[in-house]
Amino acid sequence: MRIWTNIKNLVRYRYLIKSLVSQTLRARYRGSFIGFFWSFLNPLLLMLVYTLVFSVYMKIEMENYTAYLFCGLLPWIWFSSSMAEGVNSIIQGSTLLTKVPFPPEVLPTVPVISNLVNFLLGLLILFVFLLFLGIKLGIPLVFLPLLITLQFLFTLGLALVSSALNVFFRDVQHILGNFLTLWFFLCPIIYPISLVPEQLRPLLFLNPLGVMMMAYQDILFYHRFPGFNQMIIVFLYSISTFYIGYLVFDRYRKTLTEEI
C-alpha cells in the first residue's frame, strides 16, 4: 500500500528529522538565561498555577491533587504544543521544502518529536515528585511505553491533517487554537472523573484524549493497570487517526508546494 511506502520514506529521512528536531530545541531556548531548563520549569509553573486555581480557589478536594494534575497535564502539553506548532509547520518550512527535495510529512513530524523530548524530560521530574509524595511506581509502568507510542501516532495523525489543510485554508490554525482550549476542559485533567455526573461518564470514552489521560493517571497516579477495554479504545483511536491522517495528507501531497 502507498501509505507504507510513504512511512518507509519517512524512516529514510530520519537523520534530517533528527537534525531539525535538534535545531528546533536549540532555537526554542536560545538567548534565555537558563536555556534548556525551561523544558523542566514550564510544566512545573503551569502545574502550580492550575493547583492554585482549582485546589485553593475552587476547592477541589482530592488527596495529592497536584500529583494527579501533573500526571494528566504532561501528556496534554505534549499534545497541544505539537498541534499548535505542527499546524503551521509546512507554511513555516516552505522555503526549505521548495529548495530541498524531501517528504513534506517530515515537517509536521518534527514538532511532535521535539515536544516528545520535553515530555520525557518532564516525566523524570514527575517520577521524582511522585516518589517524594510516597506514590509508588511499579509494574504498571510497563504499559507506559505503549501508551506513549499510541499517543505519538494519534498526535502525528492529527498534525498531518491540520498542517496540510492549513496550507489551503489558513483559518485552520485559528480554529484549532480555540478547539484545543475546549478539548482541554473536556478531558479529566484538572478534575477527577468522580466529579463528572455518572450519567455523563460514558461520554468520556468518546473522547480519545480523555481515555488517554485516564490511562496515564491509572499508571502513574493510581498505580494500577489501565482497563483492557480502555487500552483497546486507545489503540483503535490512535491507529485509525494515524492512518486517516496519512491518507488525507497524501491526497494533498502533490499540491502542497504549489500552494505555498
TIZADREN-807945 format. One line per 3 residues: number of its first residue (from 1); their letters; for each residue x, y, z of N, C-alpha, C. Coordinates in nm, 3 decimals. Example, Ala and Ser with C-alpha at 12.3 -4.5 7.8 and 13.67 -1.06 7.14 Angstrom:
2
1	AS	1.319:-0.569:0.780:1.230:-0.450:0.780:1.320:-0.330:0.780  1.285:-0.225:0.708:1.367:-0.106:0.714:1.290:0.003:0.787
# end
This chain:
260
1	MRI	0.083:-0.120:0.000:0.000:0.000:0.000:0.087:0.126:0.000  0.035:0.232:-0.058:0.112:0.355:-0.072:0.151:0.414:0.064  0.064:0.400:0.163:0.093:0.460:0.293:0.219:0.400:0.355
4	WTN	0.239:0.269:0.335:0.358:0.204:0.391:0.484:0.250:0.318  0.471:0.275:0.189:0.584:0.330:0.113:0.623:0.467:0.166  0.522:0.548:0.195:0.549:0.682:0.248:0.613:0.676:0.386
7	IKN	0.568:0.581:0.469:0.627:0.565:0.602:0.773:0.523:0.591  0.802:0.432:0.497:0.941:0.390:0.475:1.027:0.507:0.430  0.969:0.592:0.344:1.043:0.711:0.301:1.073:0.804:0.418
10	LVR	0.976:0.812:0.510:0.994:0.895:0.629:1.109:0.842:0.714  1.116:0.710:0.725:1.225:0.647:0.801:1.359:0.676:0.734  1.359:0.678:0.602:1.483:0.705:0.528:1.538:0.845:0.560
13	YRY	1.448:0.937:0.593:1.490:1.074:0.621:1.500:1.100:0.772  1.524:0.994:0.848:1.530:1.008:0.994:1.643:1.100:1.039  1.752:1.104:0.963:1.863:1.191:1.001:1.828:1.338:0.980
16	LIK	1.750:1.366:0.878:1.701:1.502:0.857:1.607:1.541:0.971  1.518:1.448:1.008:1.425:1.474:1.118:1.503:1.501:1.247  1.604:1.418:1.272:1.686:1.435:1.392:1.753:1.572:1.393
19	SLV	1.804:1.613:1.278:1.871:1.743:1.267:1.774:1.857:1.292  1.653:1.848:1.234:1.553:1.954:1.250:1.501:1.960:1.393  1.486:1.843:1.457:1.442:1.839:1.597:1.547:1.907:1.685
22	SQT	1.673:1.873:1.662:1.782:1.935:1.739:1.785:2.085:1.718  1.766:2.128:1.595:1.765:2.271:1.563:1.648:2.340:1.632  1.532:2.275:1.633:1.413:2.331:1.697:1.433:2.349:1.846
25	LRA	1.490:2.247:1.911:1.511:2.253:2.055:1.612:2.362:2.092  1.717:2.376:2.011:1.816:2.480:2.039:1.757:2.619:2.018  1.679:2.635:1.911:1.620:2.766:1.881:1.516:2.806:1.985
28	RYR	1.448:2.708:2.041:1.340:2.736:2.137:1.392:2.808:2.260  1.512:2.775:2.302:1.565:2.831:2.427:1.688:2.919:2.405  1.718:2.949:2.279:1.834:3.032:2.251:1.813:3.173:2.305
31	GSF	1.914:3.224:2.374:1.906:3.360:2.427:1.846:3.370:2.566  1.785:3.263:2.617:1.730:3.266:2.752:1.839:3.236:2.853  1.822:3.287:2.974:1.926:3.276:3.076:1.948:3.131:3.120
34	IGF	1.839:3.057:3.138:1.854:2.919:3.186:1.835:2.817:3.075  1.808:2.865:2.953:1.808:2.777:2.836:1.717:2.656:2.847  1.779:2.538:2.830:1.702:2.414:2.818:1.627:2.378:2.946
37	FWS	1.664:2.440:3.058:1.596:2.410:3.183:1.450:2.456:3.181  1.414:2.541:3.084:1.274:2.580:3.071:1.186:2.461:3.036  1.244:2.359:2.974:1.166:2.239:2.944:1.122:2.169:3.071
40	FLN	1.195:2.191:3.181:1.154:2.139:3.311:1.061:2.236:3.383  1.093:2.366:3.373:1.020:2.466:3.450:0.881:2.495:3.396  0.865:2.494:3.263:0.734:2.528:3.206:0.620:2.442:3.259
43	PLL	0.632:2.308:3.254:0.522:2.227:3.309:0.505:2.245:3.459  0.615:2.269:3.532:0.604:2.290:3.676:0.527:2.418:3.708  0.559:2.526:3.637:0.491:2.653:3.661:0.344:2.644:3.625
46	LML	0.313:2.577:3.513:0.174:2.561:3.473:0.099:2.477:3.575  0.164:2.373:3.626:0.103:2.288:3.727:0.072:2.368:3.853  0.164:2.455:3.894:0.142:2.535:4.014:0.025:2.631:3.997
49	VYT	0.013:2.689:3.877:-0.098:2.781:3.850:-0.232:2.708:3.861  -0.243:2.593:3.794:-0.368:2.517:3.799:-0.397:2.467:3.940  -0.293:2.428:4.013:-0.313:2.383:4.151:-0.369:2.496:4.236
52	LVF	-0.315:2.615:4.218:-0.361:2.731:4.293:-0.507:2.761:4.262  -0.542:2.759:4.133:-0.677:2.795:4.092:-0.779:2.691:4.136  -0.751:2.564:4.108:-0.854:2.462:4.127:-0.850:2.397:4.265
55	SVY	-0.736:2.396:4.330:-0.728:2.334:4.462:-0.752:2.436:4.573  -0.700:2.557:4.555:-0.711:2.659:4.659:-0.836:2.744:4.640  -0.855:2.799:4.519:-0.966:2.889:4.495:-1.098:2.816:4.473
58	MKI	-1.096:2.711:4.389:-1.220:2.640:4.358:-1.245:2.521:4.450  -1.152:2.496:4.540:-1.170:2.398:4.648:-1.200:2.257:4.599  -1.125:2.210:4.499:-1.135:2.069:4.461:-1.063:1.988:4.566
61	EME	-1.139:1.907:4.640:-1.081:1.831:4.750:-1.041:1.692:4.700  -0.910:1.671:4.696:-0.856:1.543:4.649:-0.716:1.527:4.705  -0.688:1.412:4.760:-0.556:1.386:4.815:-0.451:1.385:4.703
64	NYT	-0.341:1.453:4.726:-0.233:1.463:4.628:-0.283:1.516:4.493  -0.366:1.621:4.501:-0.425:1.676:4.378:-0.318:1.725:4.281  -0.212:1.785:4.334:-0.106:1.836:4.247:-0.044:1.724:4.165
67	AYL	-0.021:1.608:4.227:0.035:1.493:4.155:-0.063:1.442:4.050  -0.192:1.438:4.086:-0.294:1.396:3.989:-0.294:1.489:3.869  -0.289:1.618:3.896:-0.289:1.718:3.789:-0.168:1.702:3.698
70	FCG	-0.052:1.681:3.758:0.073:1.668:3.683:0.068:1.547:3.589  0.006:1.437:3.634:0.001:1.314:3.554:-0.078:1.332:3.425  -0.177:1.418:3.426:-0.255:1.443:3.305:-0.206:1.563:3.226
73	LLP	-0.147:1.659:3.298:-0.104:1.783:3.233:0.015:1.761:3.141  0.108:1.674:3.182:0.227:1.650:3.100:0.194:1.597:2.960  0.116:1.487:2.949:0.082:1.439:2.814:-0.003:1.538:2.736
76	WIW	-0.085:1.618:2.807:-0.164:1.719:2.736:-0.073:1.826:2.676  0.026:1.872:2.751:0.118:1.973:2.700:0.190:1.921:2.576  0.230:1.795:2.580:0.293:1.734:2.462:0.200:1.742:2.342
79	FSS	0.074:1.702:2.362:-0.022:1.702:2.252:-0.050:1.843:2.201  -0.088:1.932:2.292:-0.131:2.066:2.250:-0.017:2.146:2.187  0.104:2.133:2.242:0.219:2.203:2.185:0.252:2.150:2.046
82	SMA	0.242:2.018:2.030:0.268:1.957:1.900:0.169:2.004:1.795  0.043:2.016:1.835:-0.060:2.060:1.741:-0.044:2.208:1.708  -0.017:2.289:1.810:-0.002:2.433:1.788:0.115:2.464:1.695
85	EGV	0.224:2.389:1.708:0.340:2.409:1.622:0.325:2.335:1.489  0.262:2.219:1.493:0.250:2.137:1.373:0.160:2.196:1.267  0.055:2.267:1.309:-0.041:2.320:1.212:0.026:2.419:1.116
88	NSI	0.129:2.490:1.161:0.199:2.588:1.077:0.330:2.536:1.020  0.361:2.409:1.046:0.494:2.357:1.014:0.526:2.362:0.865  0.431:2.330:0.780:0.458:2.329:0.636:0.473:2.471:0.582
91	IQG	0.389:2.560:0.631:0.399:2.700:0.588:0.532:2.760:0.632  0.569:2.736:0.756:0.695:2.792:0.807:0.817:2.726:0.743  0.803:2.602:0.701:0.914:2.532:0.637:0.908:2.534:0.487
94	STL	0.827:2.623:0.431:0.805:2.625:0.286:0.933:2.653:0.208  1.019:2.741:0.260:1.144:2.773:0.190:1.231:2.650:0.176  1.247:2.578:0.286:1.327:2.456:0.284:1.265:2.351:0.194
97	LTK	1.132:2.341:0.198:1.062:2.239:0.122:1.074:2.261:-0.029  1.076:2.386:-0.071:1.085:2.415:-0.215:1.229:2.408:-0.268  1.326:2.414:-0.178:1.467:2.411:-0.221:1.527:2.271:-0.214
100	VPF	1.485:2.194:-0.114:1.544:2.061:-0.092:1.436:1.955:-0.107  1.456:1.855:-0.191:1.355:1.750:-0.208:1.355:1.653:-0.089  1.246:1.654:-0.015:1.227:1.557:0.093:1.076:1.544:0.118
103	PPE	1.032:1.435:0.181:0.889:1.415:0.204:0.834:1.528:0.292  0.726:1.594:0.251:0.675:1.707:0.329:0.625:1.668:0.467  0.592:1.539:0.488:0.545:1.498:0.620:0.654:1.504:0.726
106	VLP	0.778:1.524:0.682:0.888:1.545:0.776:0.860:1.667:0.864  0.804:1.772:0.805:0.785:1.899:0.876:0.688:1.888:0.994  0.567:1.830:0.978:0.481:1.815:1.096:0.529:1.708:1.193
109	TVP	0.618:1.620:1.149:0.673:1.519:1.239:0.768:1.581:1.340  0.841:1.684:1.298:0.943:1.746:1.382:0.887:1.801:1.513  0.779:1.884:1.512:0.729:1.935:1.641:0.674:1.826:1.732
112	VIS	0.620:1.719:1.674:0.569:1.610:1.757:0.685:1.545:1.833  0.797:1.525:1.765:0.912:1.461:1.830:0.983:1.558:1.926  0.996:1.684:1.886:1.065:1.780:1.975:0.988:1.799:2.105
115	NLV	0.856:1.799:2.097:0.776:1.811:2.219:0.771:1.679:2.296  0.792:1.568:2.226:0.807:1.440:2.295:0.931:1.442:2.384  1.039:1.502:2.336:1.161:1.514:2.416:1.132:1.590:2.545
118	NFL	1.061:1.702:2.534:1.024:1.779:2.653:0.935:1.697:2.746  0.845:1.619:2.688:0.756:1.535:2.767:0.835:1.432:2.848  0.932:1.368:2.784:1.012:1.266:2.851:1.096:1.327:2.964
121	LGL	1.146:1.448:2.941:1.219:1.517:3.048:1.126:1.552:3.164  1.005:1.593:3.130:0.906:1.622:3.233:0.868:1.499:3.313  0.868:1.383:3.246:0.837:1.258:3.316:0.939:1.230:3.427
124	LIL	1.064:1.264:3.402:1.167:1.242:3.504:1.135:1.322:3.631  1.093:1.447:3.612:1.054:1.530:3.726:0.932:1.472:3.795  0.837:1.424:3.715:0.715:1.366:3.771:0.747:1.244:3.856
127	FVF	0.836:1.158:3.807:0.874:1.039:3.883:0.931:1.077:4.020  1.021:1.175:4.020:1.081:1.220:4.146:0.975:1.278:4.239  0.883:1.356:4.181:0.776:1.419:4.259:0.684:1.314:4.320
130	LLF	0.647:1.212:4.242:0.559:1.107:4.292:0.626:1.028:4.404  0.753:0.996:4.387:0.826:0.923:4.491:0.838:1.006:4.617  0.856:1.137:4.601:0.864:1.228:4.715:0.734:1.226:4.795
133	LGI	0.621:1.214:4.726:0.490:1.211:4.791:0.455:1.073:4.843  0.540:0.974:4.816:0.512:0.839:4.862:0.421:0.760:4.770  0.402:0.808:4.647:0.319:0.737:4.549:0.408:0.637:4.476
136	KLG	0.371:0.511:4.483:0.456:0.404:4.431:0.459:0.403:4.278  0.573:0.364:4.225:0.589:0.341:4.082:0.629:0.195:4.067  0.547:0.117:3.999:0.576:-0.026:3.993:0.547:-0.087:3.858
139	IPL	0.495:-0.209:3.861:0.475:-0.290:3.741:0.388:-0.222:3.635  0.283:-0.145:3.673:0.202:-0.080:3.569:0.282:0.009:3.474  0.403:0.049:3.513:0.486:0.133:3.425:0.524:0.063:3.295
142	VFL	0.511:-0.070:3.291:0.546:-0.142:3.167:0.453:-0.102:3.054  0.334:-0.048:3.087:0.240:-0.004:2.985:0.272:0.136:2.934  0.359:0.207:3.003:0.386:0.347:2.967:0.446:0.363:2.827
145	PLL	0.546:0.283:2.787:0.600:0.297:2.650:0.494:0.273:2.542  0.404:0.177:2.565:0.296:0.152:2.468:0.204:0.273:2.460  0.168:0.328:2.575:0.077:0.442:2.577:0.141:0.563:2.509
148	ITL	0.269:0.586:2.534:0.341:0.697:2.470:0.345:0.678:2.319  0.369:0.555:2.274:0.372:0.525:2.131:0.237:0.552:2.066  0.130:0.511:2.133:-0.004:0.532:2.078:-0.038:0.681:2.074
151	QFL	0.000:0.755:2.177:-0.024:0.900:2.173:0.057:0.965:2.062  0.177:0.917:2.040:0.260:0.971:1.931:0.190:0.953:1.797  0.136:0.834:1.771:0.067:0.807:1.644:-0.058:0.893:1.631
154	FTL	-0.133:0.905:1.741:-0.255:0.985:1.740:-0.222:1.132:1.711  -0.122:1.184:1.780:-0.083:1.325:1.763:-0.029:1.351:1.623  0.054:1.260:1.574:0.111:1.277:1.440:0.002:1.273:1.333
157	GLA	-0.095:1.184:1.350:-0.205:1.177:1.254:-0.280:1.309:1.244  -0.311:1.370:1.359:-0.382:1.498:1.358:-0.292:1.611:1.309  -0.163:1.604:1.340:-0.069:1.707:1.292:-0.057:1.704:1.141
160	LVS	-0.058:1.584:1.083:-0.051:1.571:0.937:-0.173:1.635:0.872  -0.291:1.605:0.926:-0.415:1.660:0.869:-0.417:1.812:0.880  -0.393:1.863:1.002:-0.405:2.007:1.025:-0.301:2.086:0.946
163	SAL	-0.179:2.033:0.935:-0.074:2.105:0.862:-0.105:2.112:0.713  -0.161:2.004:0.658:-0.195:2.004:0.516:-0.313:2.096:0.487  -0.418:2.086:0.569:-0.536:2.169:0.547:-0.506:2.316:0.567
166	NVF	-0.414:2.347:0.659:-0.382:2.487:0.688:-0.312:2.555:0.571  -0.249:2.478:0.484:-0.186:2.535:0.365:-0.292:2.593:0.272  -0.407:2.527:0.264:-0.514:2.569:0.173:-0.617:2.657:0.242
169	FRD	-0.638:2.634:0.372:-0.737:2.711:0.447:-0.668:2.765:0.573  -0.623:2.890:0.569:-0.543:2.945:0.678:-0.623:2.965:0.806  -0.756:2.950:0.798:-0.837:2.961:0.919:-0.819:2.842:1.012
172	VQH	-0.764:2.733:0.959:-0.749:2.610:1.039:-0.670:2.637:1.166  -0.562:2.714:1.157:-0.478:2.739:1.274:-0.553:2.813:1.383  -0.644:2.904:1.344:-0.721:2.979:1.443:-0.831:2.893:1.504
175	ILG	-0.894:2.812:1.421:-0.997:2.721:1.471:-0.935:2.621:1.568  -0.817:2.571:1.532:-0.750:2.471:1.615:-0.718:2.526:1.753  -0.670:2.650:1.759:-0.635:2.709:1.888:-0.753:2.713:1.983
178	NFL	-0.869:2.753:1.932:-0.989:2.757:2.017:-1.039:2.618:2.051  -1.027:2.526:1.956:-1.073:2.390:1.980:-0.988:2.320:2.086  -0.858:2.348:2.088:-0.771:2.288:2.189:-0.810:2.332:2.329
181	TLW	-0.851:2.458:2.344:-0.895:2.507:2.474:-1.018:2.431:2.521  -1.115:2.413:2.431:-1.235:2.337:2.465:-1.200:2.193:2.497  -1.115:2.133:2.416:-1.078:1.993:2.433:-1.011:1.969:2.569
184	FFL	-0.931:2.066:2.612:-0.862:2.053:2.741:-0.962:2.035:2.855  -1.066:2.115:2.855:-1.164:2.108:2.964:-1.257:1.988:2.952  -1.261:1.925:2.836:-1.340:1.804:2.819:-1.266:1.679:2.865
187	CPI	-1.138:1.695:2.895:-1.057:1.582:2.944:-1.047:1.588:3.097  -1.050:1.474:3.164:-1.038:1.473:3.311:-0.894:1.496:3.356  -0.847:1.619:3.337:-0.710:1.654:3.375:-0.710:1.739:3.501
190	IYP	-0.789:1.845:3.501:-0.793:1.934:3.617:-0.900:1.892:3.717  -0.978:1.792:3.682:-1.081:1.741:3.773:-1.080:1.588:3.767  -1.105:1.521:3.879:-1.114:1.375:3.878:-1.245:1.330:3.816
193	ISL	-1.246:1.209:3.765:-1.365:1.158:3.698:-1.482:1.146:3.794  -1.454:1.141:3.924:-1.560:1.131:4.024:-1.648:1.256:4.027  -1.597:1.368:3.977:-1.676:1.491:3.972:-1.766:1.499:3.849
196	VPE	-1.748:1.407:3.755:-1.833:1.403:3.636:-1.961:1.329:3.671  -2.079:1.387:3.641:-2.204:1.316:3.669:-2.202:1.175:3.611  -2.252:1.080:3.687:-2.241:0.939:3.649:-2.302:0.911:3.513
199	QLR	-2.411:0.978:3.480:-2.477:0.953:3.352:-2.397:1.006:3.233  -2.301:1.096:3.261:-2.219:1.153:3.154:-2.083:1.083:3.139  -2.047:0.999:3.232:-1.914:0.937:3.229:-1.890:0.850:3.105
202	PLL	-1.991:0.777:3.055:-1.966:0.700:2.933:-1.923:0.787:2.815  -1.961:0.916:2.816:-1.923:1.005:2.706:-1.773:1.031:2.704  -1.707:1.014:2.819:-1.562:1.034:2.823:-1.489:0.938:2.731
205	FLN	-1.549:0.821:2.708:-1.484:0.721:2.624:-1.502:0.751:2.475  -1.580:0.855:2.444:-1.589:0.904:2.307:-1.481:1.008:2.279  -1.410:1.046:2.383:-1.304:1.146:2.374:-1.169:1.074:2.375
208	PLG	-1.101:1.066:2.261:-0.974:0.990:2.256:-0.872:1.036:2.359  -0.855:1.167:2.371:-0.757:1.218:2.467:-0.803:1.198:2.611  -0.933:1.202:2.632:-0.984:1.175:2.766:-0.949:1.035:2.812
211	VMM	-0.963:0.939:2.722:-0.929:0.800:2.754:-0.779:0.787:2.778  -0.699:0.855:2.696:-0.553:0.850:2.714:-0.512:0.910:2.847  -0.570:1.025:2.882:-0.535:1.088:3.009:-0.568:0.998:3.127
214	MAY	-0.682:0.930:3.120:-0.720:0.838:3.228:-0.622:0.721:3.236  -0.572:0.677:3.121:-0.474:0.568:3.120:-0.343:0.613:3.186  -0.299:0.734:3.155:-0.179:0.788:3.221:-0.200:0.798:3.372
217	QDI	-0.317:0.845:3.412:-0.346:0.859:3.555:-0.351:0.723:3.624  -0.406:0.624:3.556:-0.407:0.488:3.613:-0.266:0.439:3.640  -0.178:0.455:3.540:-0.042:0.403:3.550:0.042:0.481:3.651
220	LFY	0.035:0.614:3.644:0.126:0.697:3.721:0.073:0.736:3.859  -0.056:0.762:3.868:-0.112:0.814:3.994:-0.177:0.706:4.079  -0.262:0.625:4.013:-0.336:0.524:4.089:-0.259:0.392:4.104
223	HRF	-0.144:0.380:4.036:-0.060:0.261:4.048:-0.139:0.135:4.013  -0.205:0.140:3.897:-0.282:0.024:3.852:-0.277:0.017:3.700  -0.307:-0.102:3.650:-0.307:-0.120:3.505:-0.433:-0.057:3.445
226	PGF	-0.422:0.009:3.330:-0.543:0.056:3.262:-0.630:-0.064:3.225  -0.760:-0.041:3.218:-0.851:-0.149:3.181:-0.823:-0.199:3.039  -0.852:-0.327:3.017:-0.828:-0.385:2.884:-0.908:-0.312:2.777
229	NQM	-1.037:-0.290:2.804:-1.121:-0.218:2.708:-1.071:-0.076:2.685  -1.020:-0.016:2.791:-0.966:0.119:2.781:-0.847:0.124:2.685  -0.756:0.029:2.697:-0.639:0.026:2.609:-0.677:-0.009:2.465
232	IIV	-0.777:-0.094:2.449:-0.825:-0.126:2.314:-0.880:-0.001:2.248  -0.955:0.080:2.324:-1.011:0.204:2.271:-0.898:0.299:2.230  -0.798:0.313:2.317:-0.683:0.400:2.286:-0.612:0.350:2.160
235	FLY	-0.593:0.219:2.150:-0.526:0.160:2.034:-0.603:0.190:1.906  -0.734:0.168:1.908:-0.815:0.189:1.788:-0.818:0.336:1.748  -0.835:0.424:1.846:-0.834:0.568:1.817:-0.701:0.609:1.754
238	SIS	-0.592:0.563:1.811:-0.459:0.606:1.767:-0.425:0.555:1.627  -0.446:0.426:1.605:-0.412:0.366:1.475:-0.500:0.425:1.365  -0.630:0.438:1.392:-0.721:0.489:1.289:-0.692:0.637:1.259
241	TFY	-0.661:0.716:1.363:-0.630:0.857:1.342:-0.502:0.874:1.261  -0.400:0.794:1.293:-0.275:0.800:1.219:-0.296:0.759:1.074  -0.373:0.653:1.051:-0.396:0.603:0.916:-0.474:0.705:0.833
244	IGY	-0.583:0.756:0.889:-0.665:0.854:0.818:-0.586:0.983:0.795  -0.509:1.022:0.896:-0.427:1.143:0.883:-0.329:1.133:0.769  -0.267:1.016:0.754:-0.171:0.996:0.646:-0.242:0.994:0.510
247	LVF	-0.361:0.936:0.505:-0.437:0.932:0.380:-0.474:1.073:0.335  -0.522:1.155:0.430:-0.559:1.293:0.397:-0.436:1.371:0.351  -0.327:1.355:0.424:-0.203:1.425:0.387:-0.156:1.382:0.249
250	DRY	-0.164:1.254:0.221:-0.118:1.202:0.092:-0.201:1.257:-0.024  -0.327:1.284:0.004:-0.415:1.337:-0.100:-0.370:1.476:-0.144  -0.320:1.555:-0.050:-0.279:1.692:-0.081:-0.130:1.705:-0.109
253	RKT	-0.057:1.595:-0.100:0.089:1.598:-0.109:0.141:1.674:-0.232  0.089:1.641:-0.349:0.143:1.694:-0.474:0.116:1.843:-0.492  0.011:1.892:-0.428:-0.025:2.033:-0.447:0.025:2.123:-0.335
256	LTE	0.090:2.067:-0.234:0.137:2.147:-0.121:0.239:2.252:-0.165  0.342:2.208:-0.238:0.447:2.302:-0.278:0.396:2.408:-0.374  0.295:2.373:-0.455:0.237:2.470:-0.547:0.161:2.579:-0.471
259	EI	0.092:2.537:-0.364:0.008:2.630:-0.290:0.089:2.726:-0.204  0.200:2.676:-0.148:0.280:2.763:-0.060:0.375:2.852:-0.140
# end
